[in-house]
Amino acid sequence: MNNTLIYIIAAVALLLIFVVTLIILKKKKKNNKPTDLKLKLSKTKLGILGKIAEIVKLRGKVNEELMEDLEEMLIKADVGVETSIDIIDKLRSEIRTEQIADVKSIQANLEKIIRELLLKDYGHTTEHFQINSASPFIFLFAGVNGVGKTTTIGKLAKRFSNEGKKVLLIAGDTFRAAAIEQLAIWAERANADIMKYHHGADPSSVIYDGVMRAVKEKYDVVLIDTAGRQHTKVNLMKELGKIIRTIKKIVPDGPHETLMVVDATTGQNAITQAKLFDEAAKLSGLVLTKLDGTAKGGIVIGIKHQMKIPVKLIGVGEQQEDLRDFDINSFVEAIFE
């Protein structure tokens, strides 16, 4: 065998190795999302399943003390008082019906009940946005200070822009000059346009002019930022109602999505916030930020069961791709499998 033929065989072999490696890497990249989500939600998993296992092992037998400990654990995991009581009542019922006496069966049954509750409440569906033919499709964002509202808007703007949509951001938070500047930076990053006025301008005026511009210039998506407001401030909550009425003057069926951005680390307090924001603005969904950094992910269970408001987006990191559509099946898989 001459040297030329040896070189050819070696080159072909190297090429085959390279192609096979690329295929394997591509397959791994395609299939790493559930594993990635499991890693990012590991604190929530530990905060719920880990605690269940710990309590069951500590008590060692099926009795009322075990039920009370499990109920208290669910409440501490920010599942919510009402939802926790419902879950434990269902567990008690199964214990009586199935005559369960083994603590390991208790653990398995409780996990099954929580999983079934999640799937039932979310209807086995993914709460993705339905951007229909309405032009423009208007998102209104609300929430208390410091929850990551402007960052969420910026990341969502970039997503829609990457999909080829014409996107307009409206700087309705005129109380803070920094908020206007921050949104302008995100608009530039996302290759989106921005409607902004000076610091201290009337928010409803900015939003009115912005929505008018969106209609005239045929934007596909409008993302409206509003000032961070404490849910206990009555006047600021009333202002949200005024903003919605302003939008409806131009686009009668808008806003098409009214989203409250919630810091998941606040846990149970977020349900209290959501109740008051829902009264003021009739929320269509929630955005849970910082879900990767907390064991309080039980709020996903409680807030839908108690208030019927779905989680539509979750933030599980700092990167663009870490703002994700909430998918109940992926969430259940990450927590329970």
N, C-alpha and C positions, 0 to 999 in steps of 0.2 A: 504493500500500500504506500503510494507516494505521499510526500508531505502536503501537497495541495489538497488531496482528498481528505487527509486527516484534519486540516484546517477547516474545510467545508463542514465536515461532520461535527467538529467542535463548535463552530459558529451556529449551526442549526440547533445543536443541543442547548447552547446558551440562550438562543432565541426562544426555544420551547419553555425553558425554565422561567424566563422573563415573562412570557405570556401567561403561564400557569400562575405565577406569583401575582400578576395583576388581577387575574380572575378571582383568586382567593381573597385579595385585599378588597376588591370591589364588593364581593359577597359579604365580607365581614362588616364593611361600612354600611351596606344596605340593611344588615340584620342587627346592628348594634343599638338601635333606638330603645327597645324595651329594656335591655341591660343597662343602658345609659340612664334611663328613667328610674330604674330600680336603685341605682347608685345615688341618684339625686334625691330620691324620696326615702333613703335609708333611715333617716332620723324619725320620719313619721312612722315608718314600719316598726322600728324599735319602740317608739312611744306608744304604739297600740298593741301589736302582737307580742312584742317583748314583755310588756307589762302584764298582758293576759297570762302568758306562760309563767311569769314570776309569781303572780298571785295564786294561780292554781297549784303551783308547786309548794308555796308557803302554807296554804290552807290544807291541802291534802285530802279533803273530803267535801262532798256536796252538802252544803247547809246554807242557812240564811246569811250567815256571816260572809260566806264566799260571794253570794249574790250582791250583798251590799258593797263589798270591796271592789267587785268588777264594775258596778255602777259608778262608784266614786272614781275609779280609774278612767272610765270613759269620759266623765265630766272633766277630769283634769287634762285629758287629751283633747279637750275642746270640741268634743262631739256635740256638746250642748245638753242642758239638763233634760229638756223635753224628749229629745231623741234618745238619750241614754236610758231614760226610764222606759221608753217604748221598746228598746232593744232588750233590756233585762226582763221586762214583762213577757216578751216573746220567748226568751230563754226559759223562764219559769214554766211557761205553758208547755214547752217541749219536754222539759224534765218530767212533768206530771204525765203527759201523754205517752212518752216513750219509756217512762220509769227509769230514767238515767241515774246511775249511782256512781259511775266512774268519772273521776275528775278530768281524765284525758279526753273523754267524750264531751265533757262540758266545754273544754277549750276548742275542740273541733266544731261543736255546734254553734258556739258564739261567733267564731270566725265566719261560719257559713251564713249566720243570720245577718251579720254586718255586710258581707259581700252581696247577699240577696237584696238587702235594703238599698244599697248603692245602685245596683243594676235596675231595681224597680223604680226608684226615684228618678233616675236619669233616662229610663226607658230604653236602655241598651243602645242609645244613640250617641253620636258625637255632636257636641254643641258648636259646630262650625258656623261661621257667619254666612248667611245666605245673601250675597251681594246680587240683588236682582236687577231688573232693567230700570229701576228708578234711578234717575240721574238728576242730581247727585245723590249718592247713598251717604247719609249723615250719621256719624258717630258723635255722641256727646259723652264726655268723661267727667266724672265727679269723684270726690273722696276727700278725706282729711289731709292735713299737711304731711309731707314726708313719706308718702307711701310708694312713690315711684311712678306717679301719674304721667308726667311729661316724658320720662324715659319710655314708658309703655307706648305712648302716642308715637314717639319717634321711631321705635322699632316696628310698629305696625305700619307706619307710613312707608318705611323702607321695603317692607314685604309687599305692599300693594304696588309700589313704584316698580319693584323688580318684576311684578306680574304684568307690567305694561299699562297700568292704570294711571290716569291723570289725577294727582292728589293735591289737595289744598289743606293746609293746617291753619286754624284760626286761633290766635292768641287771646283767648277770653279771660285769662288770668292777668288782669291789668293792675292788680294790687302790688305785685312784685316786679320790679324792672328786670330782676335776674331771671324770672320765669319767661319773660318775653324773649330775652337774649338766648336762653337755653333752648327754647322751641325753634328759634331762628337757626341755631347751629344744627339741630336735628333735621330741619327742613333741607338744609344744604347737604347734609350727609345722605339724606334719602332721595335727593334729586326731586324734591317736591316744592311747591310754592307755599308762601305764607301770607296771611292777612294779619297785620298787626298795627296797633295804634300806640300812642305814647303811654308811658306809665301814668296811671290814675284816670285813664279814659273810662267811660261808661262801658261795662262789659257787653251789655245788650246791644249797644250801638255797633261795636266791633263785630259782634256775631251777626247782626242784621246785614251789615254791609258785606261781610264775608260770604254769607249764604247767597245774597243777591249776586255777588261776583261769580260764585260757583255755578249758579243757574245760567247766567249770561254766557260764561266762558266754557260751559259744558264739562265741568269736572266730573270724574267718575266717583271719587270718594272725598268726603270732607271729614276731618278729624278736629273736633273742637275741644280745646283745653279750657278748664274753668279753675277759678281760684280754689286752693285747698281751704276747706272750711270745717270747723268743728260741728258735729251733728247736733250739738246742744245750742248753737247760735241760731235763734229763730229767724232773725232778719236775713241772714245769709242763706238759710235753707229756703226761705220764700223767694230769694233771688233766683234760685234754680228754676222755680216754677215760671218766673218771668222770662227767663232765657228760653225755656221750652215754648212758651206762647209766642215769643219773637220768631223762633224758627218756623213754627206752624203758619205764621202769616205768609211766609214765602213758599214753604213746602208743607202742605197740610198734613201729610202722613209722616213727617219727620218729627224728631229724630228717629231714625230706623233702629238704632241701637243706643240705649242709655246705659252706660257701664259704670259701675262703681269700682274703683281700684282700691284693693285692700292689702295691707301688709299682713301676710299670713302669721307672722310672729306675734301679732296682737291677739290671736286666738279668739276666745269667746266674745271679747269686746267687739269684734267685727260684726257679730250678729246684731248687737245693739245698734251699731252704726248703720248697718244695712236697713234695719227696720225704719229708721227715721229718714234716711235718704230715699227709701222706696216710697214713703208717704209723700215726700216733696217732689219726686221726679219719676216715679213709676219705673223702677229699674227693669231692664230686660236681661241683665246678666252681671256677673262679677269677674274681675280680674284679680287673681291671687298672686301677689309678688312675693319673692323671698321664700318660696315654698321649699327650696332645697336646704335652707339653713335652720329649719325648725322642726320640732317634734309635734307641732300643733296642727298638722295636716288634717286632723279629725274634723276641722271646720268644714271641709268638703262634704262630709256626711251630714252634719247638723244643719248647715245653712240651706241646703236643698230640701231636706226633710221637713224643717220647720217653716221655711218661708217660701218654698217652691221657686226660688230664684236660682237658676243654674250657674255654675262656674263655666265661663266660656274661654278664658285664657289663663294660663299659669306661667309664672316666671320662675325658672329653676336655675338661674345663673346670670352672668353678666353679658354673655355673648348674644349677638343678634338671634341666633337659632334657639337660644334658651327661652325666648318668649314663644310658647307653644299653644296651639289649640288644645283645649281640654278634651281628652278622649277617655270616657269612663272605662272602657275595656282595658286600655293601656294602664290606667291608674289602678284598677283592681289587680291586674297582673303584677304590677310593680310592688304592690303592698302585700298581696296574699299568696304569691307563687314564688 
